[in-house]
Amino acid sequence: MSSQKDWLSRLLDIMTVTGRLDVRCAYGAPWQVAYEESTNGELYYHVILSGAALLETPGADAPVTLREGDLVLLPHGSAHVLHDGSGKAAMPTREREDTNVKVSENAGLEDRLDMLCGRFFVAPPHDRLVRHFLPAALVVSTREPEGSDETRAGLADLMALMRAESLGNRLGGGAMLNALSTALFALTMRLASESDRAPTGLLGLAGHPRLAPAISAILNQPTLPWTVPELAELCNMSRATFMRQFQHSLGRTAHELLLAVRMSLAANALKNPLTKTEAVAEAVGYQSVAAFRRAFTEQFGMTPASWRRKLGSQSSSNEDPSEEAPVDNVGSL
């Protein structure tokens, strides 16, 4: 396993993310669109190409104002409402199928909005990484002086390209829009991690220069038996300072992140029906199959054998019978 990859590239190696543009909204005030909570593994996103919108999500203290050049990602798939803020009843909309995208529009002429709405897909169980280590709502802007100029310019260019592809009848436009949506996720994460206001979670951790060696070590070499003193030494911190700053930035401990990465790698390996459980356990840093099975079950609520059955990748006739042995109390890490 290469130790040279940056943390985001390594994370995207572990949990493959794909994207899809669902609809382009062209509205004049008053307007409103509402989204129900998504199914597991689906993350809503909205790109404001022009105009402005108010975003309301359950539990938020106040609506969030989105303007041209802003993108909002909802990693938890939360229910939410977008509207123009006038308080007036929304005008009726009509939907039509354009060549490469569905268009939703109304007859309003005031305060025009142009918005792209889509979803990112993260296959289970890796959606747990997203829900546990990213905020419920993440807003990035190409207008604000946050993050590097290069990243903001790159995201603005990507938005402009998506706009062009959604407008025209270009050959392969639908495929292009989905591919660009996937790139949109990586650029959004990059810009958010560069911000001085990076939220608690992986983005906040990645944006903390002194903690960068620890997150790199965990993501690039998760099979090593990392201890807190070892990770603290990598960051040139005392054990107590490292634990305090890691917990403050991530909202979870280094052990919890290491465990989540290990179990995600294990879930990937278990997709291969020819790979024995002992080999998977060893590949993710466990010498004891029982300890691995216990950690996997605690993380995902099912045994490795049940996970394989759920995937449909292995018939019951050739499952490893040792996986169904009772889980003992052997500790891990």
MARPASE-680506 format. One record per residue (C-alpha): residue number from 1; residue in three letters; x, y, z. Coordinates in steps of 0.02 Angstrom, whole numbers. Each point is the difference from the previous one (the first is absolute). Layout:
<recs>
+------+------+--------+--------+--------+
| resi | resn |      u |      v |      w |
+------+------+--------+--------+--------+
|  NUM |  ALA |      X |      Y |      Z |
...
+------+------+--------+--------+--------+
</recs>
This chain:
<recs>
+------+------+--------+--------+--------+
| resi | resn |      u |      v |      w |
+------+------+--------+--------+--------+
|    1 |  MET |      0 |      0 |      0 |
|    2 |  SER |     75 |    165 |    -51 |
|    3 |  SER |     37 |    125 |    140 |
|    4 |  GLN |     15 |    143 |   -123 |
|    5 |  LYS |   -184 |     35 |    -37 |
|    6 |  ASP |    -82 |    152 |     76 |
|    7 |  TRP |   -139 |    -34 |    124 |
|    8 |  LEU |   -143 |     44 |   -118 |
|    9 |  SER |     63 |   -110 |   -142 |
|   10 |  ARG |     22 |   -143 |    121 |
|   11 |  LEU |   -174 |     26 |     73 |
|   12 |  LEU |    -77 |     -3 |   -174 |
|   13 |  ASP |     95 |   -160 |    -37 |
|   14 |  ILE |    -85 |    -80 |    149 |
|   15 |  MET |   -176 |     64 |    -32 |
|   16 |  THR |    -40 |     23 |   -182 |
|   17 |  VAL |   -112 |    150 |    -30 |
|   18 |  THR |   -103 |     24 |   -157 |
|   19 |  GLY |   -111 |    146 |    -47 |
|   20 |  ARG |   -156 |     37 |    -99 |
|   21 |  LEU |    -84 |    161 |    -52 |
|   22 |  ASP |   -187 |    -19 |     26 |
|   23 |  VAL |    -78 |    165 |    -51 |
|   24 |  ARG |     35 |    178 |    -50 |
|   25 |  CYS |   -114 |    127 |     84 |
|   26 |  ALA |    -43 |    162 |    -89 |
|   27 |  TYR |   -116 |    100 |    112 |
|   28 |  GLY |    -61 |    175 |     30 |
|   29 |  ALA |    -65 |     54 |    171 |
|   30 |  PRO |    -97 |    -60 |     88 |
|   31 |  TRP |     61 |   -180 |     -6 |
|   32 |  GLN |     35 |   -146 |    116 |
|   33 |  VAL |     68 |   -177 |    -15 |
|   34 |  ALA |     -4 |   -129 |    140 |
|   35 |  TYR |    101 |   -159 |     19 |
|   36 |  GLU |    -39 |   -147 |    112 |
|   37 |  GLU |    136 |    -91 |     96 |
|   38 |  SER |     97 |   -107 |   -123 |
|   39 |  THR |     36 |   -184 |     12 |
|   40 |  ASN |    167 |    -60 |     70 |
|   41 |  GLY |    145 |     39 |   -113 |
|   42 |  GLU |    -83 |    146 |    -91 |
|   43 |  LEU |     66 |    176 |     30 |
|   44 |  TYR |    -93 |    149 |    -72 |
|   45 |  TYR |     93 |    144 |    -79 |
|   46 |  HIS |    -56 |    168 |    -73 |
|   47 |  VAL |    102 |    121 |   -106 |
|   48 |  ILE |    -57 |    181 |    -13 |
|   49 |  LEU |     46 |     56 |   -177 |
|   50 |  SER |    -88 |    169 |     16 |
|   51 |  GLY |   -120 |     83 |    119 |
|   52 |  ALA |    -21 |    -43 |    184 |
|   53 |  ALA |    -90 |   -126 |    111 |
|   54 |  LEU |    -35 |    -31 |    184 |
|   55 |  LEU |     37 |   -173 |     67 |
|   56 |  GLU |    -95 |    -66 |    150 |
|   57 |  THR |     44 |   -165 |     84 |
|   58 |  PRO |    -72 |    -82 |    157 |
|   59 |  GLY |     92 |     52 |    157 |
|   60 |  ALA |     87 |    149 |    -80 |
|   61 |  ASP |     -4 |    162 |     98 |
|   62 |  ALA |    -39 |    107 |   -152 |
|   63 |  PRO |    -16 |    -16 |   -189 |
|   64 |  VAL |    163 |      3 |    -99 |
|   65 |  THR |     12 |    125 |   -143 |
|   66 |  LEU |     73 |    -72 |   -160 |
|   67 |  ARG |     56 |    112 |   -141 |
|   68 |  GLU |     74 |    -15 |   -173 |
|   69 |  GLY |    155 |   -108 |      5 |
|   70 |  ASP |    -51 |    -93 |    159 |
|   71 |  LEU |    -19 |   -187 |     19 |
|   72 |  VAL |    -85 |    -90 |    143 |
|   73 |  LEU |     28 |   -184 |     36 |
|   74 |  LEU |   -109 |    -95 |    125 |
|   75 |  PRO |    108 |   -150 |     51 |
|   76 |  HIS |   -134 |    -73 |    114 |
|   77 |  GLY |   -135 |      5 |   -133 |
|   78 |  SER |   -103 |    114 |    110 |
|   79 |  ALA |   -174 |     61 |    -45 |
|   80 |  HIS |      7 |    182 |    -51 |
|   81 |  VAL |    -91 |    143 |    -86 |
|   82 |  LEU |     68 |    129 |   -121 |
|   83 |  HIS |   -101 |    158 |    -35 |
|   84 |  ASP |     14 |    182 |    -53 |
|   85 |  GLY |    -33 |     71 |    173 |
|   86 |  SER |   -149 |    108 |    -47 |
|   87 |  GLY |   -123 |    -98 |    107 |
|   88 |  LYS |   -124 |     -3 |   -144 |
|   89 |  ALA |    -83 |   -157 |    -67 |
|   90 |  ALA |    109 |    -80 |   -131 |
|   91 |  MET |    -51 |     13 |   -181 |
|   92 |  PRO |    -44 |   -165 |    -87 |
|   93 |  THR |    142 |    -85 |    -94 |
|   94 |  ARG |      8 |   -107 |   -153 |
|   95 |  GLU |    128 |   -132 |    -43 |
|   96 |  ARG |     67 |    -41 |   -171 |
|   97 |  GLU |    130 |   -122 |    -60 |
|   98 |  ASP |    143 |     86 |    -89 |
|   99 |  THR |    126 |   -102 |    -97 |
|  100 |  ASN |    120 |    -28 |    144 |
|  101 |  VAL |    -91 |     59 |    156 |
|  102 |  LYS |   -174 |     24 |     71 |
|  103 |  VAL |    -50 |    184 |     16 |
|  104 |  SER |   -120 |     67 |    132 |
|  105 |  GLU |    -61 |    177 |    -31 |
|  106 |  ASN |   -135 |    125 |     41 |
|  107 |  ALA |    -65 |    158 |    -80 |
|  108 |  GLY |     71 |    118 |    130 |
|  109 |  LEU |     97 |    150 |    -61 |
|  110 |  GLU |     68 |     74 |    162 |
|  111 |  ASP |    164 |    -49 |     83 |
|  112 |  ARG |     40 |   -139 |   -122 |
|  113 |  LEU |     89 |   -155 |     64 |
|  114 |  ASP |    104 |   -123 |   -100 |
|  115 |  MET |     46 |   -153 |    103 |
|  116 |  LEU |     66 |   -176 |    -30 |
|  117 |  CYS |    -63 |   -136 |    118 |
|  118 |  GLY |     72 |   -174 |     11 |
|  119 |  ARG |     61 |   -140 |    111 |
|  120 |  PHE |    162 |    -85 |     45 |
|  121 |  PHE |     -6 |   -187 |     33 |
|  122 |  VAL |    110 |    -88 |    128 |
|  123 |  ALA |    -29 |   -187 |     10 |
|  124 |  PRO |    -31 |    -76 |    172 |
|  125 |  PRO |     86 |    -22 |    118 |
|  126 |  HIS |    111 |    145 |    -51 |
|  127 |  ASP |   -143 |    123 |     17 |
|  128 |  ARG |     31 |    -19 |    186 |
|  129 |  LEU |    168 |     87 |    -23 |
|  130 |  VAL |    -92 |    146 |    -79 |
|  131 |  ARG |   -134 |     10 |    132 |
|  132 |  HIS |    120 |    -20 |    147 |
|  133 |  PHE |    143 |    110 |    -58 |
|  134 |  LEU |    -82 |    139 |   -103 |
|  135 |  PRO |   -124 |    134 |     56 |
|  136 |  ALA |   -187 |     -8 |    -37 |
|  137 |  ALA |     14 |    149 |   -119 |
|  138 |  LEU |    156 |     61 |    -86 |
|  139 |  VAL |      4 |    165 |    -97 |
|  140 |  VAL |    147 |     56 |   -108 |
|  141 |  SER |     12 |    157 |   -104 |
|  142 |  THR |    101 |     51 |   -150 |
|  143 |  ARG |    -31 |    183 |     47 |
|  144 |  GLU |     71 |      7 |    176 |
|  145 |  PRO |    188 |     17 |     29 |
|  146 |  GLU |     13 |   -169 |     85 |
|  147 |  GLY |    109 |   -142 |    -56 |
|  148 |  SER |    126 |     18 |   -139 |
|  149 |  ASP |    -33 |    108 |   -152 |
|  150 |  GLU |     43 |   -151 |   -108 |
|  151 |  THR |   -132 |   -112 |     80 |
|  152 |  ARG |   -135 |    135 |     -6 |
|  153 |  ALA |     39 |     34 |   -183 |
|  154 |  GLY |     -4 |   -185 |    -39 |
|  155 |  LEU |   -170 |    -20 |     83 |
|  156 |  ALA |    -68 |    153 |    -91 |
|  157 |  ASP |     62 |    -71 |   -166 |
|  158 |  LEU |    -82 |   -167 |     39 |
|  159 |  MET |   -166 |     84 |     40 |
|  160 |  ALA |     10 |     97 |   -163 |
|  161 |  LEU |     32 |   -159 |    -97 |
|  162 |  MET |   -147 |    -87 |     83 |
|  163 |  ARG |   -108 |    150 |    -44 |
|  164 |  ALA |     53 |     -9 |   -182 |
|  165 |  GLU |    -30 |   -187 |    -11 |
|  166 |  SER |   -172 |     17 |     79 |
|  167 |  LEU |    -51 |    134 |   -124 |
|  168 |  GLY |     53 |    -78 |   -163 |
|  169 |  ASN |    -45 |   -154 |    -98 |
|  170 |  ARG |    179 |    -60 |     -7 |
|  171 |  LEU |     42 |   -180 |    -40 |
|  172 |  GLY |     35 |    -94 |    160 |
|  173 |  GLY |    -60 |    144 |    107 |
|  174 |  GLY |    -92 |   -110 |    124 |
|  175 |  ALA |    153 |   -106 |     32 |
|  176 |  MET |    107 |    156 |     13 |
|  177 |  LEU |   -115 |     76 |    130 |
|  178 |  ASN |      8 |   -156 |    109 |
|  179 |  ALA |    189 |     -8 |    -16 |
|  180 |  LEU |     15 |    184 |     43 |
|  181 |  SER |   -114 |    -28 |    151 |
|  182 |  THR |    123 |   -129 |     65 |
|  183 |  ALA |    145 |    123 |    -19 |
|  184 |  LEU |   -108 |    130 |     87 |
|  185 |  PHE |      5 |   -103 |    161 |
|  186 |  ALA |    190 |     -6 |      5 |
|  187 |  LEU |     20 |    186 |    -36 |
|  188 |  THR |   -131 |     45 |    131 |
|  189 |  MET |     92 |   -102 |    131 |
|  190 |  ARG |    166 |     78 |    -50 |
|  191 |  LEU |    -64 |    178 |     12 |
|  192 |  ALA |    -89 |    -32 |    165 |
|  193 |  SER |    157 |    -75 |     77 |
|  194 |  GLU |    100 |    154 |    -52 |
|  195 |  SER |   -119 |    119 |     87 |
|  196 |  ASP |     43 |     82 |    165 |
|  197 |  ARG |   -178 |    -43 |     52 |
|  198 |  ALA |     10 |   -185 |    -42 |
|  199 |  PRO |   -135 |    -88 |    103 |
|  200 |  THR |     32 |   -131 |    132 |
|  201 |  GLY |     38 |   -168 |    -81 |
|  202 |  LEU |    122 |    -60 |   -130 |
|  203 |  LEU |      2 |    171 |    -82 |
|  204 |  GLY |     45 |     88 |    160 |
|  205 |  LEU |    132 |   -131 |     38 |
|  206 |  ALA |     75 |     11 |   -174 |
|  207 |  GLY |      7 |    189 |     15 |
|  208 |  HIS |    104 |    -12 |    159 |
|  209 |  PRO |    181 |     -3 |    -61 |
|  210 |  ARG |     74 |    -76 |    156 |
|  211 |  LEU |   -122 |   -147 |     -4 |
|  212 |  ALA |     26 |    -36 |   -185 |
|  213 |  PRO |    133 |   -135 |     30 |
|  214 |  ALA |   -120 |   -100 |    109 |
|  215 |  ILE |   -144 |      0 |   -122 |
|  216 |  SER |    120 |    -44 |   -141 |
|  217 |  ALA |     71 |   -145 |    100 |
|  218 |  ILE |   -172 |    -68 |     46 |
|  219 |  LEU |    -68 |      8 |   -177 |
|  220 |  ASN |    157 |    -60 |    -89 |
|  221 |  GLN |     59 |   -131 |    123 |
|  222 |  PRO |   -153 |    -56 |     99 |
|  223 |  THR |     67 |   -178 |     24 |
|  224 |  LEU |    140 |     59 |    114 |
|  225 |  PRO |    -35 |    -15 |    187 |
|  226 |  TRP |     -4 |    187 |     28 |
|  227 |  THR |     -2 |     61 |    179 |
|  228 |  VAL |    -42 |    174 |     61 |
|  229 |  PRO |    181 |     34 |     55 |
|  230 |  GLU |     62 |    -50 |   -175 |
|  231 |  LEU |   -125 |    112 |    -88 |
|  232 |  ALA |     39 |    142 |    120 |
|  233 |  GLU |    185 |    -19 |    -37 |
|  234 |  LEU |    -33 |     13 |   -187 |
|  235 |  CYS |    -84 |    167 |     34 |
|  236 |  ASN |    137 |     58 |    120 |
|  237 |  MET |   -127 |     14 |    141 |
|  238 |  SER |    -18 |    -67 |    174 |
|  239 |  ARG |   -124 |   -141 |     21 |
|  240 |  ALA |   -122 |    111 |     95 |
|  241 |  THR |     11 |    144 |   -126 |
|  242 |  PHE |    -23 |   -118 |   -146 |
|  243 |  MET |   -153 |    -83 |     76 |
|  244 |  ARG |    -79 |    167 |     44 |
|  245 |  GLN |     30 |     81 |   -170 |
|  246 |  PHE |    -49 |   -156 |    -99 |
|  247 |  GLN |   -163 |    -18 |     97 |
|  248 |  HIS |    -37 |    187 |    -19 |
|  249 |  SER |     32 |      0 |   -189 |
|  250 |  LEU |    -79 |   -167 |    -46 |
|  251 |  GLY |   -132 |    -18 |    134 |
|  252 |  ARG |     60 |   -179 |     22 |
|  253 |  THR |    157 |    -87 |     59 |
|  254 |  ALA |    145 |    -61 |   -106 |
|  255 |  HIS |    -49 |   -178 |     48 |
|  256 |  GLU |   -176 |     27 |    -69 |
|  257 |  LEU |     67 |     65 |   -166 |
|  258 |  LEU |    125 |   -143 |    -14 |
|  259 |  LEU |   -136 |   -127 |     36 |
|  260 |  ALA |   -117 |     77 |   -128 |
|  261 |  VAL |    135 |     -4 |   -135 |
|  262 |  ARG |     48 |   -180 |     40 |
|  263 |  MET |   -180 |    -61 |     -5 |
|  264 |  SER |    -34 |     91 |   -163 |
|  265 |  LEU |    151 |    -85 |    -78 |
|  266 |  ALA |    -61 |   -166 |     69 |
|  267 |  ALA |   -173 |     25 |    -75 |
|  268 |  ASN |     83 |     28 |   -169 |
|  269 |  ALA |    106 |   -156 |     17 |
|  270 |  LEU |   -148 |   -107 |     50 |
|  271 |  LYS |    -80 |     33 |   -168 |
|  272 |  ASN |    117 |   -130 |    -71 |
|  273 |  PRO |    -80 |   -171 |     38 |
|  274 |  LEU |    168 |    -87 |    -19 |
|  275 |  THR |     84 |    100 |    138 |
|  276 |  LYS |     -6 |    -88 |    168 |
|  277 |  THR |    -47 |     94 |    157 |
|  278 |  GLU |    171 |    -36 |     76 |
|  279 |  ALA |     83 |     85 |   -148 |
|  280 |  VAL |   -115 |    152 |     13 |
|  281 |  ALA |     32 |     14 |    187 |
|  282 |  GLU |    188 |     -4 |    -25 |
|  283 |  ALA |     -9 |    121 |   -147 |
|  284 |  VAL |    -81 |    133 |    110 |
|  285 |  GLY |    115 |    -23 |    149 |
|  286 |  TYR |    -77 |   -138 |    106 |
|  287 |  GLN |     92 |   -157 |     55 |
|  288 |  SER |   -156 |    -71 |     81 |
|  289 |  VAL |   -150 |    -44 |   -110 |
|  290 |  ALA |   -110 |      9 |    154 |
|  291 |  ALA |     57 |    177 |     38 |
|  292 |  PHE |    -29 |     50 |   -181 |
|  293 |  ARG |   -173 |    -77 |     -2 |
|  294 |  ARG |    -45 |     87 |    160 |
|  295 |  ALA |     59 |    170 |    -64 |
|  296 |  PHE |    -90 |    -23 |   -166 |
|  297 |  THR |   -162 |    -49 |     85 |
|  298 |  GLU |      8 |    147 |    119 |
|  299 |  GLN |     33 |    119 |   -144 |
|  300 |  PHE |   -132 |    -62 |   -123 |
|  301 |  GLY |   -125 |    -97 |    105 |
|  302 |  MET |     32 |   -163 |    -95 |
|  303 |  THR |    134 |   -133 |    -13 |
|  304 |  PRO |    118 |     -8 |   -149 |
|  305 |  ALA |   -100 |   -152 |    -62 |
|  306 |  SER |   -162 |     98 |      9 |
|  307 |  TRP |     80 |    144 |    -94 |
|  308 |  ARG |     52 |   -120 |   -137 |
|  309 |  ARG |   -174 |    -72 |    -11 |
|  310 |  LYS |    -72 |    174 |    -10 |
|  311 |  LEU |    112 |     39 |   -147 |
|  312 |  GLY |    -53 |   -161 |    -84 |
|  313 |  SER |    182 |    -35 |    -41 |
|  314 |  GLN |     12 |   -169 |     83 |
|  315 |  SER |   -124 |   -142 |     12 |
|  316 |  SER |    -35 |    -82 |    166 |
|  317 |  SER |     76 |   -162 |    -64 |
|  318 |  ASN |    178 |     66 |     -4 |
|  319 |  GLU |     -1 |    131 |    139 |
|  320 |  ASP |    139 |    -13 |    126 |
|  321 |  PRO |    -82 |    -92 |    147 |
|  322 |  SER |    123 |     74 |    124 |
|  323 |  GLU |    -82 |    170 |    -24 |
|  324 |  GLU |   -155 |    -59 |     90 |
|  325 |  ALA |     94 |    -55 |    157 |
|  326 |  PRO |    -51 |     93 |    158 |
|  327 |  VAL |     86 |    166 |     23 |
|  328 |  ASP |    119 |     -3 |    147 |
|  329 |  ASN |     62 |    144 |    106 |
|  330 |  VAL |    172 |     17 |    -78 |
|  331 |  GLY |     37 |    185 |     -9 |
|  332 |  SER |     67 |     90 |   -152 |
|  333 |  LEU |    127 |    138 |    -26 |
+------+------+--------+--------+--------+
</recs>
